[in-house]
Amino acid sequence: MTGGLPKGEVFSADCPSRRLLGEVTSKWGVLVLVALREGPLRWSELLRRIGGVSEKMLARTLRSFEAEGLVLRDARPVVPPHVEYSLTEAGHEVTARLVPLVAWAEEHAVRTSGAGDRAHG
């Protein structure tokens, strides 16, 4: 690594880390990971917590993160089915890096809300 960045592999179109980076940093990816940082949640809880996410996108994101080893799906054999999602160790690692970005985005959005109006006013 040079200057805290990879030696260039991530800039290659066929680098596998690029796909993972895209999934983790997607809008829904960030929100799913951050929503799960405080503990396991059921499907319906995630759907309610993440305003605007469709069932299709939530399912796709969770399946992807499960395959990448970031999220654990715990399906209990009961009726009705009880499924919870939680972060794995790797999921906690990446989420710890995303939380400051989310905090910055929230703070920056508050600081700049209405800035366009002032610039034109």
C-alpha positions in Angstrom: 0.0 0.0 0.0 1.2 3.5 -0.8 -0.2 6.5 1.0 -2.9 4.3 2.6 -4.2 3.1 -0.8 -3.8 -0.3 -2.5 -1.0 -0.6 -5.1 -3.5 -0.1 -7.9 -5.4 -3.4 -8.1 -8.7 -1.7 -7.2 -8.4 0.5 -10.2 -8.3 -2.5 -12.5 -11.6 -3.4 -14.1 -11.2 -7.1 -13.3 -10.2 -6.6 -9.6 -12.6 -8.6 -7.3 -12.2 -5.9 -4.6 -13.9 -3.4 -6.9 -17.2 -5.4 -6.9 -17.1 -5.8 -3.1 -16.3 -2.1 -2.7 -19.2 -1.2 -4.9 -21.6 -3.4 -2.8 -20.4 -2.1 0.5 -20.5 1.5 -0.5 -23.8 1.4 -2.4 -26.6 3.4 -0.8 -28.5 0.3 0.4 -25.3 -1.5 1.4 -24.1 1.3 3.7 -27.6 1.6 5.3 -28.0 -2.2 5.8 -24.6 -2.5 7.5 -25.1 0.5 9.7 -28.6 -0.6 10.7 -27.2 -4.0 11.8 -24.3 -2.5 13.9 -26.3 -2.4 17.1 -27.5 -6.0 16.9 -29.5 -8.5 15.0 -32.7 -7.5 13.2 -35.4 -9.3 11.5 -36.3 -8.8 7.8 -39.4 -6.6 8.6 -37.4 -4.6 11.1 -34.7 -3.8 8.5 -37.4 -2.9 5.9 -39.0 -0.4 8.4 -35.6 0.9 9.6 -34.3 1.7 6.1 -36.9 4.0 4.6 -37.3 3.7 0.8 -35.6 0.4 0.3 -37.6 -2.1 -1.8 -38.0 -5.7 -0.7 -36.1 -6.7 -3.9 -33.1 -4.5 -3.0 -33.1 -5.5 0.6 -33.1 -9.2 -0.3 -30.4 -8.7 -2.9 -28.2 -6.7 -0.5 -28.5 -9.2 2.3 -27.8 -12.2 0.0 -24.7 -10.4 -1.3 -23.4 -9.6 2.1 -24.1 -13.1 3.3 -22.1 -14.5 0.4 -19.3 -12.1 1.1 -19.2 -13.1 4.8 -20.3 -9.7 6.1 -23.8 -10.7 7.3 -25.0 -13.8 9.1 -28.5 -15.1 8.3 -29.9 -17.0 11.3 -33.1 -19.0 10.2 -34.8 -20.7 13.2 -36.9 -23.7 12.4 -40.1 -22.5 13.9 -43.6 -21.6 12.7 -43.9 -18.9 11.6 -40.3 -18.7 10.3 -38.0 -16.5 12.4 -35.0 -15.1 10.5 -32.5 -12.6 11.9 -29.6 -10.9 10.3 -26.5 -9.8 12.1 -23.0 -8.6 11.3 -20.1 -11.1 11.2 -16.7 -10.0 12.5 -15.8 -8.8 9.0 -19.1 -7.0 8.8 -18.3 -5.2 12.1 -14.9 -4.2 10.7 -16.2 -2.6 7.6 -19.1 -1.0 9.4 -16.7 0.7 11.8 -15.2 2.3 8.8 -18.5 3.4 7.3 -20.0 5.0 10.5 -17.7 8.1 10.3 -18.7 8.5 6.6 -22.4 8.3 7.5 -21.9 10.8 10.4 -20.0 13.2 8.0 -22.8 12.9 5.4 -25.5 13.7 8.0 -23.5 16.6 9.4 -22.6 18.0 5.9 -26.2 17.7 4.7 -27.3 19.8 7.7 -24.6 22.4 7.2 -25.3 22.7 3.5 -29.1 22.4 3.5 -30.5 25.6 1.9 -27.0 26.6 0.7 -28.2 26.5 -2.9 -31.1 28.8 -2.0 -28.7 31.3 -0.4 -26.4 31.2 -3.4 -29.3 32.1 -5.7 -31.0 34.5 -3.3 
